[in-house]
């Protein structure tokens, strides 16, 4: 696990706990229920725009393919490596941790 910039980390934690973002699964942003996964919330905190498919908008197809619907490109990852993003994705999607539980984990581990 890697450490995040403290200012961004606190902004992300506050957003996860704010109640402003509805939680969703399997995509950074789910158009149908207007929900976000925890990584989608992180991307939005950095000014990312999500497309209707729940992926980061990009003019580079290879970036989109790499990012898929679960992981963030480096520019929006906040310093998180692939393994850390994968762990957070599993917490959000597989383990169905709520945003507050994820925020608690981020606070202690990143």
C-alpha positions as CSV (number, residue, x, y, z in Angstrom):
1,X,0.0,0.0,0.0
2,X,1.2,3.5,-0.7
3,X,0.7,6.8,1.0
4,X,-1.4,9.6,-0.5
5,X,-1.0,13.3,-0.5
6,X,-2.5,14.2,2.9
7,X,-4.6,17.1,1.5
8,X,-6.2,15.0,-1.2
9,X,-6.6,12.1,1.2
10,X,-8.6,14.3,3.6
11,X,-10.7,15.7,0.8
12,X,-11.5,12.2,-0.4
13,X,-12.4,11.0,3.1
14,X,-14.7,14.0,3.6
15,X,-16.4,13.3,0.3
16,X,-16.9,9.6,1.1
17,X,-18.5,10.6,4.5
18,X,-20.5,13.5,3.2
19,X,-23.5,11.7,2.0
20,X,-23.3,13.7,-1.2
21,X,-22.3,10.6,-3.2
22,X,-24.6,7.7,-3.7
23,X,-22.6,4.4,-3.6
24,X,-22.7,2.1,-6.5
25,X,-20.7,-1.0,-7.7
26,X,-18.6,-2.2,-10.6
27,X,-18.1,1.2,-12.3
28,X,-16.5,4.5,-11.4
29,X,-19.9,6.1,-12.1
30,X,-23.2,4.2,-12.7
31,X,-25.4,6.2,-15.0
32,X,-28.5,4.2,-14.2
33,X,-28.5,4.8,-10.4
34,X,-26.3,7.9,-10.4
35,X,-24.0,6.2,-8.0
36,X,-20.2,6.1,-7.6
37,X,-17.6,3.6,-6.5
38,X,-15.1,4.8,-4.0
39,X,-12.5,5.3,-6.8
40,X,-15.0,7.4,-8.8
41,X,-15.4,9.7,-5.8
42,X,-11.6,10.1,-5.7
43,X,-11.5,10.9,-9.4
44,X,-14.3,13.5,-9.0
45,X,-12.4,15.2,-6.2
46,X,-9.6,15.8,-8.7
47,X,-11.8,17.2,-11.4
48,X,-12.3,14.1,-13.5
49,X,-15.2,13.9,-15.8
50,X,-17.0,10.5,-16.0
51,X,-18.7,9.4,-19.2
52,X,-22.1,7.7,-19.5
53,X,-20.5,4.3,-19.4
54,X,-18.9,5.1,-16.0
55,X,-15.4,5.5,-17.3
56,X,-13.1,8.4,-17.2
57,X,-13.3,10.5,-20.3
58,X,-10.2,10.3,-22.4
59,X,-9.2,10.9,-26.0
60,X,-6.7,8.0,-25.6
61,X,-8.4,4.6,-26.2
62,X,-5.5,2.8,-24.6
63,X,-5.9,4.8,-21.4
64,X,-9.6,3.9,-21.3
65,X,-8.9,0.2,-21.9
66,X,-6.3,0.2,-19.1
67,X,-8.6,2.1,-16.7
68,X,-11.6,0.0,-17.6
69,X,-14.5,0.7,-15.3
70,X,-12.7,-0.1,-12.0
71,X,-9.3,1.6,-12.0
72,X,-8.0,5.1,-12.4
73,X,-5.4,6.4,-14.7
74,X,-2.3,7.8,-13.0
75,X,-3.5,11.4,-13.4
76,X,-6.6,10.7,-11.2
77,X,-5.2,7.9,-9.0
78,X,-3.9,10.3,-6.3
79,X,-0.7,8.3,-6.1
80,X,-2.5,5.0,-5.6
81,X,-0.9,2.1,-7.4
82,X,-2.8,-0.7,-9.1
83,X,-2.7,-3.1,-6.1
84,X,-4.1,-0.4,-3.8
85,X,-6.8,0.5,-6.3
86,X,-7.6,-3.2,-6.6
87,X,-8.0,-3.6,-2.8
88,X,-10.3,-0.6,-2.7
89,X,-12.3,-2.0,-5.6
90,X,-12.7,-5.3,-3.8
91,X,-13.8,-3.4,-0.6
92,X,-16.4,-1.5,-2.6
93,X,-17.7,-4.2,-5.0
94,X,-16.9,-7.6,-3.5
95,X,-17.0,-7.0,0.2
96,X,-19.7,-4.4,-0.1
97,X,-18.1,-2.1,2.4
98,X,-20.0,1.2,2.7
99,X,-18.3,4.5,2.1
100,X,-17.8,5.2,5.8
101,X,-16.0,1.9,6.2
102,X,-13.8,2.6,3.2
103,X,-13.1,6.1,4.5
104,X,-12.0,4.6,7.8
105,X,-9.6,2.2,6.0
106,X,-8.2,5.0,3.9
107,X,-7.6,7.1,7.0
108,X,-5.6,4.4,8.7
109,X,-3.8,2.8,5.8
110,X,-3.1,5.5,3.2
